[in-house]
């Protein structure tokens, strides 16, 4: 059990580091998506707030199941993951 938990924690840590690296790259190049989504607050304050969210494990990204077609359809029907337009 402990070995399994260690593996899960390691994958979670790797995923978080990948998100942080991707976000940092977007900030460094001032990605147009970030610019378009920026609210009426100074850029540095907004980026600082986003970094705090990324660092806080209380926030998480819901992910849609790709292997269970019934679950995918159920999530779509419940609008958990609305279709991309």
N, C-alpha and C positions, 0 to 999 in steps of 0.2 A: 504494500500500500504506500509506504513512504517513497519508494522508488518511482511509483506512478505519479505521486504528487509532485515530486521533484521535476519530473519530465513536463508535467502540465505547467508548473510555475516557470520553467525555463522557456517553454514555448510562448507563454504569456509575456514574459520579459522581452523576448526577441521581437514579438509583435509590437509591443509598446515602443521599443527602440526604433523599429522601422517607421512607425507613425511619427515619432519625434524627428527623425532624420528627414522624412518627407516634408513635414511641416516646416522645418528649419530651411530646407531648400526653397520652398514656396515663399517664405518670408525674404530670404536673401535675394531672390530674383524679382520680388514684388509681383508675384503671380497675379494675372488678371482676375482670376476667380476670387482671390482674397480682396483685391481692390474693389470688385463689384459688390462683394458682400459686406464691406466695411460699413458699420453704422456711423452715426455722426459723433464720433469720438476720435481723439488723436490716434494716429497709426500705432505709436509705441504703446499706448494704454491698451488698445484693442489686442495687439499681439501678446502683450503681457497677460491679459485675461485669458486668451486662448491657450497660452502655455500653461497657465495654472490649471485649466480644465484637462489638458492632456496629461499633466503630472498627477492629477487626482484620480486614484483608482476607483473612486465612487461613481465616476462617469464611465459609461461604456457605449460601444457602438453595437447596436442590434444588427445581427447578421442573419440573412435569410438562409434557410437550409436548402442546399442545392442537391442533396442526395435523396431526400424524401419528397416525392412529387405531391403526395397528399398534404403534407405539412406546408409545402410551398403554396399550394392552391388555397389552403385554409388561411394562411397569413395574408395572401393577396385579397381574399374575400373579406377579411377583417380589416383591410387597409393598414396592416402593420407596415407593409412596404408598398406604398402606392406605385403604380407604374411610372417609369421615367418618361417625361414628355419633352 
